[in-house]
Amino acid sequence: MRRSEVLAEESIVCLQKALNHLREIWELIGIPEDQRLQRTEVVKKHIKELLDMMIAEEESLKERLIKSISVCQKELNTLCSELHVEPFQEEGETTILQLEKDLRTQVELMRKQKKERKQELKLLQEQDQELCEILCMPHYDIDSASVPSLEELNQFRQHVTTLRETKASRREEFVSIKRQIILCMEALDHTPDTSFERDVVCEDEDAFCLSLENIATLQKLLRQLEMQKSQNEAVCEGLRTQIRELWDRLQIPEEEREAVATIMSGSKAKVRKALQLEVDRLEELKMQNMKKVIEAIRVELVQYWDQCFYSQEQRQAFAPFCAEDYTESLLQLHDAEIVRLKNYYEVHKELFEGVQKWEETWRLFLEFERKASDPNRFTNRGGNLLKEEKQRAKLQKMLPKLEEELKARIELWEQEHSKAFMVNGQKFMEYVAEQWEMHRLEKERAKQERQLKNKKQTETEMLYGSAPRTPSKRRGLAPNTPGKARKPVAASTCSGKKTPRTGRHGANKENLELNGSILSGGYPGSAPLQRNFSINSVASTYSEFAKDPSLSDSSTVGLQDSLPPEENVFVCPKLRWPALLPKR
């Protein structure tokens, strides 16, 4: 049994006791029956009124609960619809009081969610409005009267984040472009003269509208200023080049050049004006020194002719070069020609540099070839001879590679320009072939001269004997003592055999006799050929011969075949002339 039922029974018992107690009191007092009846009616009335009042109150409470449930259910359904959530469902059976409490709690939760979403929506709209105003973009399309869903809020947050990133990117670009614009304006001495330029340069950066149109206009302004700066720099550089050329042509002293050194850098308006004034001054001075200027141009023309490998016919084609009537028109012709040559050189600069490299390599190769054919190179010490040989071999490999590269580049150039690339009045490969042929002919001529020289020297030695040379110092040979005559030395000492006796063969007149004797192969009656020789002089003669490879050819060997067949012939390795031996 419930406690409430127990309390109800106890209330009935309590009421029964109270009525009994009242009856006892009435008995003791002696109240008549009719008055007892009246008093009992009063008690009944009071009790009934109290119970009715209590019942009415409880009925009112029940009605309020039911009404509250109905209101909460309606509001809850509305909130669920606004918040885009499932309608609330009470699980299981419950009392009116519990249902009202649950519904009221759920309503309060839904109200809180609705409020939070509305607040976040308002905040996002404020941020969107601020960003869109500075970026000049349309506002985000969302119904501010309704409650946004979680997905809508998430998309709105992403949109605002994108706007922030766009703002940061555009602001960074704006700051960078603004910095460059300010630098360009400073370089040009330009002050902002339009409202847009003043907004960019003078106003606060945060107040500038970062619209795509403004960014594009900003970029356009920067390009215009950079173009003006570039043009100004080109004009100033052209004026400086003109000034330097006029300085060189007029041979302006260094002190006078240093006086205007401050304007030889920069491109501001005042610098450009100062450069123009200097050019005007030099042009006037040039007119006063026409001959001197034209001669300076002619020197420069010759330099460009050399760089462009002009032939003599091409140089003579410019007839004003030899004119002596130094007038303004002649100067203009020279200026036009130097400009044409400069442009021609710039167009073909890579090819000319390649040809120049080949020329330098060719000259170096010819120098090493000359050294290689020099007999005195064997006196070289310190390893230079080996280095030269390595460099010569390297150049021999390098020249064909350079020629092939230039040939390919020239063929491509000739296809593009539909004309031949000329060097010194002829095609480059023909020029190269001619140089190689000239080199080959020169080597052949030098070889023939060397052979002819060797042949003549051999014939001379056969007829008159070898000429004495200054003896060189050698170890083991003491210097000649003044006043002492050397002992006669037989010619056969060189062979290591004894000298054959002269009595056995009367024709052996060629043997060497010292102190006034006849030289080998000489004439007995020739007094000027009678000289004194020493071992040192003979050794010196052979030493000099051994150093000259051009002398060690087949000319001496052929001499042996020309001697009489009945004689045994040998060649002395030191004296280098034949000696006759008697028959065995």
C-alpha positions in Angstrom: 0.0 0.0 0.0 1.2 3.4 -0.8 2.0 5.8 2.0 -0.5 8.3 0.6 -3.2 5.7 1.0 -2.1 5.0 4.6 -2.1 8.7 5.3 -5.6 8.9 3.8 -6.9 6.2 6.2 -5.1 7.8 9.0 -6.9 11.1 8.1 -10.2 9.3 8.2 -9.4 7.8 11.6 -8.3 11.2 12.8 -11.5 12.7 11.6 -13.5 10.0 13.2 -11.7 10.6 16.5 -12.3 14.3 16.3 -16.1 13.8 15.7 -16.2 11.4 18.6 -14.4 13.8 20.8 -16.8 16.6 19.8 -19.7 14.3 20.7 -18.2 13.6 24.1 -17.8 17.3 24.8 -21.3 18.0 23.7 -22.5 15.3 26.1 -20.6 16.7 29.0 -21.9 20.2 28.3 -25.3 18.9 27.7 -26.0 20.4 24.4 -29.3 19.3 23.1 -29.6 17.1 20.0 -30.9 19.7 17.7 -27.9 21.9 18.5 -25.6 18.9 18.2 -27.1 18.4 14.7 -26.4 22.0 13.8 -22.8 21.8 15.1 -22.2 18.6 13.2 -23.6 20.3 10.0 -21.1 23.1 10.6 -18.2 20.6 11.0 -19.3 18.8 7.9 -19.6 22.0 6.0 -16.1 23.1 7.0 -14.6 19.8 6.2 -16.4 19.6 2.9 -15.4 23.2 1.9 -11.8 22.5 2.8 -11.7 19.3 0.8 -13.5 21.0 -2.1 -11.0 23.8 -2.0 -8.1 21.3 -2.0 -9.6 19.3 -4.8 -10.1 22.4 -6.8 -6.5 23.4 -6.3 -5.3 20.0 -7.4 -7.6 20.1 -10.4 -6.2 23.5 -11.3 -2.7 22.1 -11.0 -3.6 19.2 -13.3 -5.1 21.6 -15.8 -2.0 23.8 -15.7 0.2 20.8 -16.3 -1.8 19.6 -19.2 -1.8 23.1 -20.7 2.0 23.3 -20.1 2.5 20.0 -21.8 0.5 21.2 -24.8 2.4 24.4 -25.1 5.8 22.7 -24.7 4.9 20.2 -27.3 3.9 22.9 -29.8 7.0 24.9 -29.0 9.2 21.8 -29.1 7.9 20.9 -32.5 8.5 24.3 -33.8 12.1 24.3 -32.4 12.8 20.9 -33.9 11.6 22.2 -37.2 13.8 25.4 -36.9 16.8 23.5 -35.7 16.3 20.8 -38.3 16.3 18.0 -35.8 14.0 15.1 -35.2 10.8 15.7 -33.2 11.0 14.9 -29.5 9.5 11.4 -28.6 8.8 10.5 -24.9 10.0 7.0 -24.2 7.5 4.7 -22.4 4.5 5.8 -20.4 4.9 8.6 -17.9 2.8 10.8 -15.7 1.6 14.2 -16.6 4.0 15.9 -14.2 7.0 14.0 -15.6 6.0 14.6 -19.1 5.6 18.3 -18.5 9.0 18.4 -16.8 10.7 16.5 -19.7 9.1 18.6 -22.3 10.0 21.8 -20.5 13.6 20.7 -20.1 13.8 19.8 -23.8 12.3 23.1 -24.8 14.8 25.0 -22.7 17.7 23.1 -24.4 16.3 23.7 -27.8 15.9 27.4 -27.0 19.6 27.6 -25.9 20.7 25.9 -29.2 18.6 28.3 -31.2 20.0 31.3 -29.4 23.6 30.1 -29.9 23.0 29.5 -33.6 21.4 32.9 -34.0 24.3 34.6 -32.2 26.9 32.7 -34.3 25.0 33.6 -37.4 24.9 37.3 -36.4 28.7 37.2 -35.7 29.4 35.6 -39.0 27.3 38.0 -40.9 29.1 40.9 -39.2 32.5 39.4 -40.2 31.2 38.7 -43.7 29.9 42.3 -44.1 33.3 43.7 -43.0 35.3 41.5 -45.3 33.0 41.9 -48.2 33.2 45.7 -47.9 37.0 45.8 -47.9 37.1 43.2 -50.7 34.2 44.7 -52.6 32.5 41.3 -52.8 28.8 40.4 -52.4 27.5 39.3 -49.0 27.0 35.7 -48.2 23.4 34.6 -49.2 21.7 33.2 -46.0 18.4 33.8 -44.4 19.0 35.8 -41.2 15.4 35.4 -40.0 15.5 31.6 -39.8 17.7 29.5 -37.6 20.6 28.1 -39.6 21.4 24.4 -39.5 24.7 23.1 -38.4 25.7 22.4 -42.1 24.8 26.0 -43.0 26.8 27.4 -40.2 29.8 25.2 -41.2 29.6 26.4 -44.8 29.3 30.0 -43.6 32.4 29.6 -41.4 34.3 28.2 -44.3 33.2 31.1 -46.5 34.4 33.6 -43.9 37.7 31.8 -43.5 38.2 32.0 -47.3 37.5 35.7 -47.2 40.1 36.2 -44.5 42.7 34.3 -46.6 41.7 36.3 -49.7 42.1 39.5 -47.7 45.5 38.5 -46.4 46.7 37.5 -49.8 45.5 40.7 -51.5 46.8 42.8 -48.6 50.2 41.2 -49.0 50.1 41.9 -52.7 49.0 45.4 -52.1 51.8 46.1 -49.7 54.4 44.7 -52.1 53.1 46.6 -55.1 52.8 49.8 -53.0 56.4 49.5 -51.9 57.5 49.1 -55.5 55.3 52.0 -56.6 56.9 54.2 -54.0 60.4 53.2 -55.1 59.5 53.9 -58.8 58.1 57.2 -57.9 61.2 58.1 -55.9 63.4 57.0 -58.8 61.3 59.1 -61.2 60.9 62.1 -58.9 57.1 61.6 -59.4 54.5 62.9 -57.0 51.0 61.3 -56.8 48.8 63.4 -59.0 45.6 61.4 -59.1 43.2 60.4 -56.3 44.0 56.7 -56.8 47.7 57.3 -56.5 47.2 59.4 -53.4 45.0 56.7 -51.9 47.7 54.2 -52.6 50.7 56.2 -51.4 49.3 58.6 -48.8 46.3 56.9 -47.1 46.3 54.3 -44.4 46.8 50.8 -45.8 43.9 49.4 -43.8 41.5 51.8 -45.5 42.4 50.8 -49.0 39.8 48.7 -50.8 41.3 45.4 -51.8 39.0 44.7 -54.7 40.1 42.8 -57.8 39.6 46.0 -59.8 41.8 48.0 -57.5 44.5 45.3 -57.5 44.4 45.3 -61.3 44.6 49.0 -61.4 47.4 48.9 -58.9 49.3 46.4 -61.1 48.7 48.6 -64.1 50.0 51.6 -62.3 53.2 49.7 -61.3 53.7 48.5 -64.9 53.4 52.1 -66.2 55.8 53.4 -63.6 58.3 50.6 -64.3 58.0 51.2 -68.0 58.6 54.9 -67.4 61.6 54.0 -65.2 62.9 51.5 -67.7 62.5 54.1 -70.5 64.2 56.7 -68.4 67.0 54.4 -67.5 67.4 53.4 -71.2 67.5 57.1 -72.1 70.0 57.9 -69.4 72.2 55.0 -70.3 72.0 56.0 -73.9 73.0 59.5 -73.0 75.9 58.1 -70.9 77.0 55.9 -73.7 76.9 58.9 -76.0 78.8 61.0 -73.5 81.5 58.3 -73.2 81.8 58.0 -77.0 82.1 61.8 -77.2 84.7 61.8 -74.4 86.8 59.3 -76.3 86.4 61.0 -79.7 87.1 64.4 -78.3 89.9 63.0 -76.0 88.4 64.7 -73.0 90.9 64.7 -70.1 90.2 62.5 -67.0 89.9 65.5 -64.7 87.1 66.9 -66.8 85.4 63.5 -66.8 85.5 63.2 -63.1 83.8 66.5 -62.7 80.6 65.1 -64.0 80.9 61.6 -62.4 77.9 62.3 -60.1 75.5 62.1 -63.1 77.0 58.9 -64.5 74.7 56.8 -62.3 70.9 57.0 -61.5 68.0 57.8 -63.7 66.1 60.5 -61.9 64.7 63.5 -63.8 67.4 65.8 -62.6 70.1 63.3 -63.6 68.5 62.9 -67.1 68.4 66.7 -67.5 72.1 67.0 -66.5 73.1 64.2 -68.9 71.3 65.9 -71.7 73.1 69.2 -71.0 76.4 67.4 -71.0 75.6 65.7 -74.3 74.6 69.1 -75.8 77.9 70.6 -74.6 79.9 67.8 -76.0 78.0 67.9 -79.3 78.8 71.6 -79.6 82.4 70.8 -78.8 82.3 68.0 -81.4 81.3 70.4 -84.1 84.2 72.6 -83.2 86.6 69.6 -83.5 85.2 67.8 -86.5 88.4 66.4 -87.9 89.5 65.0 -84.5 86.1 63.4 -84.0 86.0 61.8 -87.4 89.5 60.4 -87.0 88.5 58.8 -83.7 85.4 57.3 -85.4 87.7 55.8 -88.0 89.8 54.2 -85.4 86.7 52.7 -83.9 85.5 51.6 -87.4 88.8 49.7 -87.9 88.2 47.9 -84.6 84.7 46.8 -85.7 86.0 45.8 -89.1 88.6 43.6 -87.3 86.0 42.1 -85.0 83.6 41.4 -87.9 86.4 39.9 -90.0 85.8 42.3 -92.9 87.8 41.7 -96.0 89.8 44.5 -97.7 87.1 44.8 -100.4 84.4 45.3 -97.7 86.5 48.0 -96.0 87.2 49.8 -99.2 83.5 49.8 -100.0 83.1 52.6 -97.4 84.5 55.4 -99.5 84.0 58.2 -97.0 86.7 56.5 -94.9 89.4 58.1 -97.1 87.7 61.5 -97.6 89.5 64.6 -96.2 86.7 67.1 -96.4 85.8 67.1 -92.7 82.2 68.3 -92.7 79.0 67.6 -90.8 77.7 65.3 -93.6 80.9 63.3 -93.5 80.5 62.9 -89.8 76.9 61.7 -90.2 78.1 59.1 -92.8 80.7 57.8 -90.3 78.1 57.8 -87.4 75.7 55.9 -89.6 78.4 53.4 -90.6 79.5 52.9 -87.0 75.9 52.3 -85.9 75.4 49.8 -88.7 78.5 48.0 -87.8 77.6 47.9 -84.1 74.2 46.4 -84.9 75.8 43.9 -87.4 78.3 42.9 -84.7 75.5 42.5 -82.0 73.4 40.3 -84.4 76.4 38.0 -85.2 78.2 38.4 -81.9 78.0 34.8 -80.9 79.4 33.6 -84.3 82.1 36.3 -84.3 83.2 35.3 -80.8 83.3 31.7 -81.9 85.5 32.6 -84.9 87.6 34.8 -82.6 88.1 31.8 -80.3 89.1 29.7 -83.2 91.5 32.3 -84.4 93.2 32.6 -81.0 93.4 28.8 -80.7 94.8 28.6 -84.2 97.5 31.2 -83.4 98.4 29.4 -80.2 98.6 26.1 -82.2 100.9 27.7 -84.8 103.1 29.0 -82.0 103.5 25.6 -80.5 104.1 24.1 -84.0 106.9 26.7 -84.5 108.4 25.8 -81.1 108.2 22.1 -82.0 110.2 22.7 -85.2 112.8 24.7 -83.4 116.0 22.6 -82.8 117.0 24.7 -79.8 114.0 23.5 -77.9 116.0 20.5 -76.7 118.1 22.8 -74.5 114.9 23.5 -72.6 115.0 22.5 -68.9 112.5 22.3 -66.1 109.9 20.2 -68.0 108.6 23.0 -70.2 109.2 20.9 -73.3 106.8 18.2 -72.0 104.2 20.8 -71.1 104.4 22.3 -74.6 103.9 18.9 -76.2 100.8 18.3 -74.0 99.4 21.7 -74.8 100.1 21.2 -78.5 98.3 17.8 -78.5 95.4 19.4 -76.6 95.1 22.1 -79.2 95.2 19.6 -82.1 92.1 17.9 -80.5 90.4 21.2 -79.7 90.6 22.8 -83.2 88.5 20.2 -85.0 85.8 20.3 -82.3 85.6 24.1 -82.6 85.4 23.9 -86.3 82.6 21.4 -86.2 80.6 23.5 -83.7 81.1 26.6 -85.8 80.2 24.8 -88.9 76.9 23.6 -87.4 76.0 27.1 -86.0 77.0 28.8 -89.3 74.8 26.4 -91.3 71.9 27.1 -89.1 72.4 30.8 -89.3 72.7 30.6 -93.1 69.4 28.7 -93.3 67.7 31.4 -91.2 69.1 34.4 -93.1 69.3 32.8 -96.5 72.8 34.1 -97.2 76.4 33.0 -96.6 78.3 33.9 -93.5 81.6 35.5 -94.6 84.9 35.8 -92.8 87.6 38.0 -94.4 85.6 38.0 -97.6 85.1 34.2 -97.9 83.1 31.4 -96.2 84.4 30.4 -92.9 85.0 26.7 -93.6 86.8 27.7 -96.8 88.8 30.2 -94.7 89.7 27.4 -92.3 90.6 25.0 -95.0 92.8 27.6 -96.6 94.6 28.2 -93.2 95.2 24.4 -92.8 96.5 24.2 -96.4 98.8 27.2 -95.9 100.1 25.5 -92.7 100.7 22.3 -94.6 102.6 24.1 -97.4 104.6 26.0 -94.8 105.6 22.8 -93.1 106.5 21.3 -96.5 108.6 24.3 -97.4 110.3 24.3 -94.1 111.1 20.6 -94.5 112.5 21.1 -97.9 114.6 24.0 -96.8 115.9 21.9 -93.9 116.7 19.0 -96.2 118.5 21.3 -98.6 120.4 22.9 -95.8 121.5 19.6 -94.5 122.5 18.5 -98.0 124.6 21.6 -98.5 126.2 21.3 -95.1 127.0 17.6 -95.8 128.6 18.5 -99.1 130.5 21.3 -97.6 131.9 19.0 -94.8 132.8 16.4 -97.4 134.8 19.0 -99.4 136.2 21.2 -96.7 135.7 19.5 -93.4 133.5 20.6 -90.5 134.1 24.1 -89.2 135.4 24.3 -85.7 133.1 25.6 -83.0 133.6 27.1 -79.6 134.4 24.2 -77.3 132.1 23.6 -74.5 133.2 22.7 -71.0 133.0 19.0 -70.3 133.9 17.0 -67.3 137.2 15.2 -67.5 138.7 17.6 -70.1 141.1 20.2 -68.8 141.2 23.6 -70.4 144.0 24.4 -72.8 147.2 25.6 -71.2 148.5 28.7 -72.8 151.9 28.2 -74.5 151.6 24.5 -74.7 150.9 22.7 -77.9 148.5 19.8 -78.0 149.7 16.4 -79.1 148.6 15.3 -82.5 145.5 13.0 -82.3 144.9 10.5 -85.0 141.5 10.5 -86.8 140.9 6.8 -86.0 140.6 7.5 -82.3 136.9 7.9 -82.7 136.5 4.3 -83.9 138.6 2.7 -81.2 141.1 1.2 -83.8 144.7 2.0 -84.6 145.4 4.5 -87.3 146.4 2.7 -90.5 149.9 3.5 -91.7 150.1 6.1 -94.5 152.8 4.2 -96.3 150.4 1.3 -97.2 148.0 3.5 -99.1 149.2 6.7 -100.6 145.7 8.0 -101.4 144.8 8.3 -97.7 145.3 12.1 -97.6 142.1 12.8 -95.8 143.3 11.7 -92.3 143.5 14.6 -89.9 146.9 16.2 -89.3 147.3 18.7 -86.6 149.6 21.8 -86.5 149.3 22.8 -90.1 148.2 19.5 -91.6 145.5 19.2 -94.3 141.9 18.7 -93.1 139.9 15.6 -94.2 138.5 16.1 -97.7 140.4 19.4 -98.1 142.8 20.6 -100.7 146.5 20.5 -99.9 147.3 23.9 -101.4 144.5 25.8 -99.6 146.3 27.8 -97.0 143.2 29.4 -95.3 141.8 26.0 -94.6 144.7 24.9 -92.5 143.6 25.3 -88.9 144.5 23.7 -85.6 141.8 21.5 -84.1 141.5 20.0 -80.6 139.4 17.1 -79.2 137.3 19.7 -77.4 136.4 21.4 -80.7 135.5 18.0 -82.3 133.4 17.0 -79.3 131.7 20.4 -79.4 130.9 20.0 -83.1 129.2 16.6 -82.5 127.4 17.9 -79.4 125.8 20.7 -81.5 124.9 18.2 -84.2 123.3 15.8 -81.7 121.0 18.6 -80.4 119.7 19.4 -83.9 117.3 16.6 -85.1 117.2 18.2 -88.6 120.9 17.1 -89.1 120.3 13.5 -88.2 118.8 12.5 -91.6 119.7 10.2 -94.4 122.0 12.7 -96.1 125.1 11.5 -94.2 124.2 7.9 -94.8 124.0 8.5 -98.5 127.5 9.8 -98.4 128.9 6.4 -97.7 127.5 5.0 -100.9 129.3 7.7 -102.9 132.8 6.6 -101.8 134.9 4.2 -103.9 133.7 0.6 -103.5 137.2 -0.8 -103.1 137.6 1.1 -99.8 136.1 0.2 -96.4 134.3 3.3 -95.2 133.2 4.2 -91.7 131.7 7.4 -90.3 133.3 8.7 -87.2 130.5 9.2 -84.6 132.2 12.4 -83.3 133.7 14.0 -86.4 130.7 13.1 -88.7 132.9 12.8 -91.8 133.9 9.6 -93.6 137.3 8.0 -93.0 138.9 5.6 -95.5 140.2 2.3 -94.2 142.5 0.1 -96.2 141.3 -3.1 -97.6 141.6 -6.2 -95.5 
